[in-house]
Amino acid sequence: MAHTPDPHEDNDLDTLPPPQPVYYAEQALLGALLLEPQRLGDVPGVRPDAFSTAAHAALHAAIHSLPAPDLVLHAQNTKWLDQVLAAAREQARGLTASYLHSLIQVCPWPRHAPAYARIIEAEHARRRLRASAQRLAQTAGDTSLPHPVHTTLAEADALAGVVDDLAARFPSHSGSLPRTPAPVPTTAPYDAGEAVDEERLLLATATAHATDVEQMRWLTPDDFTHPLHAGLWQCLTALTRRRAPVDPVTVLWEAQQRGLLTTGVDPAELLDLLGTPAGCPQHWGEQILQRAVLATAHHVGRRIEAFTDDPATTPYQLVIGSRRALADLSAVRTRWQHAASPAPTTKPARARATPPPRAGPPATAPPTARISR
C-alpha cells in the first residue's frame, strides 16, 4: 500500500540548517549593486569566490563583467538587469528574474554596501582559514606520505600565509584571545605501540651510549608519549649534566629519587628495559621528535579549526589565536631542524707557513785569535 504523506510530517527541507548571517549580507550587497551599480567601486576587495553560494558568486561575477549602465536609463528600465541575469545564468542556471528583484527589495540601505562587503570578507577569510587548518591536520595524520615532516611543515607555511593575509585585511585592535574551548582529544595521528617501542629503544641505547645524550638537547620530555619514559629521559639528561656514571642501576636510582617508581612500576622491569640497547640514540631520538612534530601539527590544525567553527570568534581573534597556536609548532620545528641538520665538521686550522728570512748582509766569520809565538 502506498504511503500517503502527512501534511504535518517533516520533510527534507525542514531538516536543512537555517542560513547563516553572512547569507543575508550577501543578499544585501548584491541588492545594493543591482539597484545602484555605481557602488561597485566602494567594494573593491570582494571577489566572486568570497560568496557562500554558487548563485551569489555568479551574480557578482556578472555584475563585474558588464559595463555599468547609464543611471538615468537604469532607473527607467530593466535592460541592464536582464543582461546581468543572462550572464549569471551561464554559471547558475537556476537564477530567475524574480530572485534579482527580491535581492533589491531585501537590501536595507544601498549606501551600507561597504559594511555588507566587510561581513562577506570576514566570513570568506574564516572559511579559507578553516580549510587550511583542516589540510594541516589531515596531512599530519597521513601515514602514507614518503616525507611526512617536510610535507606537513609546507602545509603549516601555507596556513601561516593565510593568517598573514587575514591580518593584512583586518588590522589589529584591542581585544582578547579566543575563548573557544580546546577540541576534545581524538585518536593520536601515529601508532601508539610503535611509539612506545621506539621510546624504550632510545632509553636503552642512551643508557649504553651516555656521551651521545649531551648532543641531543633538541629532544625534550614533552616529545615522549609515555610519562614514565619522559621521566627516565630526564634522569638520563640529569646524570650526564652532572658527569655522573650512567648505567641501568644509576638510572634506576635517579628514577627513585625523582619519584618515578610508583605503584605498578617494577624496578626489575626497568633494569631489563634499560639493559637492552639496539641501534644508536640519534636515530631513535629523531624518530621520537618526528612523531612530536606531526602530533603538534595535528593538534594545531584542529585547534585553529575549532577557532573558525566558533561564530563568536572575530577576525582579529582568529589572527592572534592562530599565531599563538602556530608558535607551538615553530618551537618544535626549530628543534627538528637542529636534529636533522648534520653536525658541523671542524676543520683543523691551517699551519701558518714560516716566512723566509729577510735578506741581509752576509754573515762574517768571527775574527780568529792571533797565535803568538
ABEGO torsion letter per residue (X at the ends): XBBBBBAABBBAAAABBBBBAAAAAAAAAAAAAAABAAAAAABAABBAAABABAAAAAAAAAAAABBBBBAAAAAABAAAAAAAAAAAAAABAABBAAAAAAAAAABABAAAAAAAAAAAAAAAAAAAAAAAAAAAAAAAABAABABAAAAAAAAAAAAAAAAAAAAAABBBBBBBBBABBBBBBBBBABBAAAAAAAAAAAAAAAAABAAAAAAAAABBAAABABAAAAAAAAAAAAAAAAGBBBBAAAAAAAAAAAGABBBGBBAAAAAAAAABBBEBAAAAAAAAAAAAAAAAAAAAAAAAAAAAABAABBAAAAAAAAAAAAAAAAAAAAAAAAAABBBBBBBBBBBBBBBBBBBBBBBBBBBBBBBBX
